[in-house]
C-alpha cells in the first residue's frame, strides 16, 4: 500500500465491566509475538455451495510474558475485541525526491492517518504454553457462534414444531437463537439494511400460477415435519444454520468494540480486485454453485429434469450424475395445503421459482444481485485486507503465459491479463505488519 508505515494490533477485554470479572489491560505490541496473528473465517465447509450457513471464526495469537506482565490460564473464557490500526502517511505526502519509496520521515504540514479495523470479537477458548518457549502462550479464541453450538435446543424446537395452536416462524426462531440461547446475547448488526433486504423481503405465498398473498420472509411459519417426528438433538447453532440455509443467506458475527453482532449476508457487493498475488492455484473447472438447483415437484417443472421422492424435492444436476436433497439444507417443508392439496409456499417457491424475490440465490448476473453466474474454485494468497471480505465476490488478475513460461503479449506489447472470478468461501488473515489473505474456494465437478 503506497504510503504505508506500520500496523498496530490491540487486544481489548470487553468483559472488564462485568460483575466478578477481574480487570485486564489491553494487550499491545510489547506482549505480542511478531507476525503470529491468524484469523480464519468461513461461510461454507462443503465442497459445493449449500444454500447458506454460519460457521464460527477462529482467532489465534502468541502472547509473550515479561517481567511486567505474565499471562496465565485465567485468560480462558474472557471476551476480547481485536482491532488493527493502519498508520499511513497523509494522502498528499511530499518526499525529498521523486522516488516512489515512502519514508518514515514526516515533513512539516503532514500527519499520520489512522484507519481502524475491528477484525475479531469473541471469547478465549484456550491459552496453552508453547512447546518451545515457556514464556510464550498461544491463545485461541472463537466468536459467539461457537457457544450456540454448545447450547441444546432440542426441547425448544420439538415443543414449537409440535404445538399446533402456536405460531413458530423464522422471526421467533431467530430471536431465540440470538437472545434466548442460554449462553450469550448476540445483538443484531445495525450498520446496513441487511434485515430489510433479507428478513423483510416479501415473497409470494402459493404458486407462480396461483399466488395467494405476499408476506415477509421472517413471518413464514416453520412446518418441518422431519423435526416434528425427529428425536435427534439439535443445538441453537444448528437451528440458526438451518434458518440461514432456508433464507439462502450466510450468518456472520461482525466484530466491533464489544462482543460482536449478528448479520446475514448474500453474494452481493462490490468486487474486490487483486492485481497481485503470491500463490494462485485455480482448479481446472468452473463450479456453478446453486445456479443449477432447478427441480420438479408437485407437478411443477422448472427447467431441468428432476423427481419427487416420497414427497421430498430432489434435483438432478445435468453436469454430474447426482441428486441434491434440498431437505437437508432447508428449514421449512410444506408439501401441500390441507384443502384441495394445492401447493403452499416452500423455500423453493420462495427462493428459486419466480417471485418478488427475483431469483436471489440463482446468482443471475442479469438481475444485478450477484457479480458472476459461476465461480472458480481456487486457493490463493493475496494482499491482506483487514475489512471483512468473507462471502464477497473477488477477481484475481493473472498474467497469461506461453508454454515456455514467457508472458503472452497483445499487439501493443502489454501483458495479457486473465480474470479469475470467484467468491470468498474461506479466508485466513495472517501476520500483522506483512498482512496476507489465504483465500480458499472449494468446488466439485
SULWOFEN-V167984 format. One record per residue. RES is the residue in one small letter. SS is DSSP state (@ for helix, = for strand, . for the rest). NEAR is the number of other ideal C-beta (glycine too) atoms within 12 Angstrom. Layout:
res = [RES & RES]
ss = [SS & SS]
near = [NEAR & NEAR]
//
This chain:
res = [x & x & x & x & x & x & x & x & x & x & x & x & x & x & x & x & x & x & x & x & x & x & x & x & x & x & x & x & x & x & x & x & x & x & x & x & x & x & x & x & x & x & x & x & x & x & x & x & x & x & x & x & x & x & x & x & x & x & x & x & x & x & x & x & x & x & x & x & x & x & x & x & x & x & x & x & x & x & x & x & x & x & x & x & x & x & x & x & x & x & x & x & x & x & x & x & x & x & x & x & x & x & x & x & x & x & x & x & x & x & x & x & x & x & x & x & x & x & x & x & x & x & x & x & x & x & x & x & x & x & x & x & x & x & x & x & x & x & x & x & x & x & x & x & x & x & x & x & x & x & x & x & x & x & x & x & x & x & x & x & x & x & x & x & x & x & x & x & x & x & x & x & x & x & x & x & x & x & x & x & x & x & x & x & x & x & x & x & x & x & x & x & x & x & x & x & x & x & x & x & x & x & x & x & x & x & x & x & x & x & x & x & x & x & x & x & x & x & x & x & x & x & x & x & x & x & x & x & x & x & x & x & x & x & x & x & x & x & x & x & x & x & x & x & x & x & x & x & x & x & x & x & x & x & x & x & x & x & x & x & x & x & x & x & x & x & x & x & x & x & x & x & x & x & x & x & x & x & x & x & x & x & x & x & x & x & x & x & x & x & x & x & x & x & x & x & x & x & x & x & x & x & x & x & x & x & x & x & x & x & x & x & x & x & x & x & x & x & x & x & x & x & x & x & x & x & x & x & x & x & x & x & x & x & x & x & x & x & x & x & x & x & x & x & x & x & x & x & x & x & x & x & x & x & x & x & x & x & x & x & x & x & x & x & x & x & x & x & x & x & x & x & x & x & x & x & x & x & x & x & x & x & x & x & x & x & x & x & x & x & x & x & x & x & x & x & x & x & x & x & x & x & x & x & x & x & x & x & x & x & x & x & x & x & x & x & x & x & x & x & x & x & x & x & x & x & x & x & x & x & x & x & x & x & x & x & x & x & x & x & x & x & x & x & x]
ss = [. & . & . & = & = & = & = & = & = & = & = & = & = & . & . & . & . & . & . & . & . & . & . & . & . & . & = & . & @ & @ & @ & = & . & . & . & . & . & = & = & = & = & = & . & . & . & . & . & . & . & . & . & . & = & = & . & . & . & = & = & = & = & = & = & = & . & . & . & . & . & . & . & . & @ & @ & @ & . & . & . & = & = & = & = & = & = & = & = & = & = & = & . & . & . & . & . & . & . & . & . & . & . & . & . & . & . & . & . & . & . & . & . & . & = & = & = & = & = & = & = & = & = & = & = & = & = & = & = & = & = & = & . & . & . & . & . & . & = & = & = & = & = & = & = & . & . & @ & @ & @ & @ & . & . & . & = & . & @ & @ & @ & @ & @ & @ & @ & @ & . & . & . & . & . & . & . & = & @ & @ & @ & @ & @ & @ & @ & @ & @ & . & . & . & . & . & . & . & . & = & = & . & . & . & . & . & @ & @ & @ & @ & @ & @ & . & . & = & = & = & = & = & . & . & . & . & = & = & = & = & = & = & @ & @ & @ & . & = & . & . & . & @ & @ & @ & @ & @ & . & . & . & . & . & = & @ & @ & @ & @ & @ & @ & @ & @ & @ & @ & @ & . & . & . & = & = & = & = & = & . & . & . & . & . & . & = & = & = & = & = & . & . & . & . & . & . & = & = & = & . & . & = & = & = & = & = & = & . & . & . & . & = & . & @ & @ & @ & @ & . & . & . & = & = & . & . & = & = & . & . & . & . & = & = & = & = & . & . & = & = & = & = & = & = & . & . & . & . & = & = & = & = & @ & @ & @ & . & . & . & . & . & . & . & . & . & . & . & . & . & . & . & . & . & . & @ & @ & @ & @ & @ & . & . & . & . & . & . & . & . & @ & @ & @ & . & . & @ & @ & @ & . & . & . & . & . & . & . & = & . & . & = & = & = & = & = & = & . & . & . & . & . & . & . & . & . & = & = & = & = & = & = & = & . & = & . & . & . & . & . & = & . & = & . & . & . & . & . & = & . & = & = & = & = & = & = & = & . & . & = & = & = & = & = & . & . & . & . & . & = & = & = & = & = & = & . & . & . & .]
near = [22 & 14 & 25 & 23 & 26 & 23 & 31 & 28 & 43 & 30 & 41 & 29 & 32 & 31 & 25 & 20 & 15 & 17 & 7 & 9 & 15 & 16 & 14 & 26 & 16 & 23 & 35 & 22 & 25 & 20 & 30 & 34 & 29 & 20 & 20 & 28 & 41 & 32 & 43 & 32 & 44 & 30 & 41 & 39 & 20 & 26 & 19 & 29 & 40 & 32 & 43 & 38 & 40 & 45 & 34 & 36 & 38 & 30 & 41 & 32 & 42 & 31 & 38 & 28 & 25 & 18 & 9 & 11 & 20 & 19 & 33 & 18 & 16 & 17 & 33 & 20 & 25 & 31 & 36 & 43 & 37 & 42 & 32 & 36 & 24 & 28 & 24 & 25 & 28 & 21 & 14 & 14 & 26 & 18 & 19 & 12 & 10 & 7 & 8 & 10 & 15 & 24 & 18 & 17 & 16 & 21 & 15 & 9 & 10 & 21 & 16 & 22 & 20 & 19 & 23 & 23 & 29 & 35 & 47 & 47 & 41 & 43 & 36 & 39 & 27 & 22 & 29 & 21 & 22 & 20 & 10 & 10 & 15 & 13 & 19 & 25 & 34 & 29 & 43 & 30 & 44 & 36 & 46 & 42 & 43 & 31 & 32 & 39 & 27 & 22 & 30 & 22 & 33 & 20 & 18 & 28 & 34 & 23 & 17 & 30 & 33 & 20 & 17 & 12 & 8 & 14 & 17 & 32 & 28 & 42 & 27 & 26 & 40 & 40 & 25 & 30 & 42 & 37 & 23 & 21 & 31 & 19 & 25 & 35 & 21 & 39 & 21 & 28 & 28 & 14 & 16 & 17 & 16 & 29 & 26 & 17 & 26 & 39 & 33 & 23 & 33 & 24 & 41 & 31 & 28 & 26 & 27 & 24 & 17 & 18 & 23 & 19 & 17 & 21 & 26 & 26 & 39 & 29 & 26 & 42 & 30 & 39 & 32 & 36 & 20 & 26 & 31 & 19 & 12 & 17 & 12 & 14 & 20 & 31 & 28 & 39 & 36 & 33 & 43 & 44 & 38 & 39 & 48 & 43 & 36 & 46 & 45 & 43 & 41 & 42 & 50 & 41 & 47 & 38 & 41 & 32 & 25 & 30 & 36 & 41 & 30 & 42 & 35 & 46 & 37 & 36 & 42 & 29 & 24 & 12 & 24 & 30 & 24 & 32 & 16 & 19 & 27 & 21 & 19 & 26 & 20 & 26 & 22 & 12 & 18 & 24 & 35 & 29 & 41 & 41 & 32 & 33 & 39 & 31 & 36 & 24 & 33 & 30 & 17 & 26 & 19 & 28 & 22 & 22 & 17 & 30 & 20 & 25 & 19 & 14 & 18 & 28 & 40 & 27 & 34 & 25 & 27 & 17 & 21 & 18 & 9 & 15 & 25 & 33 & 24 & 36 & 34 & 23 & 35 & 41 & 45 & 39 & 36 & 34 & 28 & 23 & 19 & 10 & 9 & 10 & 13 & 22 & 29 & 32 & 41 & 41 & 43 & 48 & 39 & 42 & 44 & 39 & 36 & 25 & 31 & 24 & 34 & 23 & 31 & 35 & 42 & 35 & 35 & 25 & 20 & 14 & 17 & 14 & 27 & 34 & 28 & 30 & 25 & 30 & 40 & 35 & 33 & 35 & 28 & 35 & 26 & 35 & 28 & 35 & 29 & 33 & 25 & 35 & 35 & 42 & 40 & 35 & 37 & 39 & 29 & 37 & 23 & 28 & 23 & 19 & 15 & 12 & 7 & 7 & 9 & 12 & 17 & 19 & 15 & 12 & 7 & 7 & 9 & 12 & 18 & 19 & 21 & 18 & 22 & 35 & 34 & 44 & 44 & 43 & 42 & 34 & 43 & 30 & 42 & 28 & 28 & 33 & 23 & 20 & 32 & 28 & 39 & 32 & 46 & 33 & 43 & 29 & 30 & 20 & 22]
//
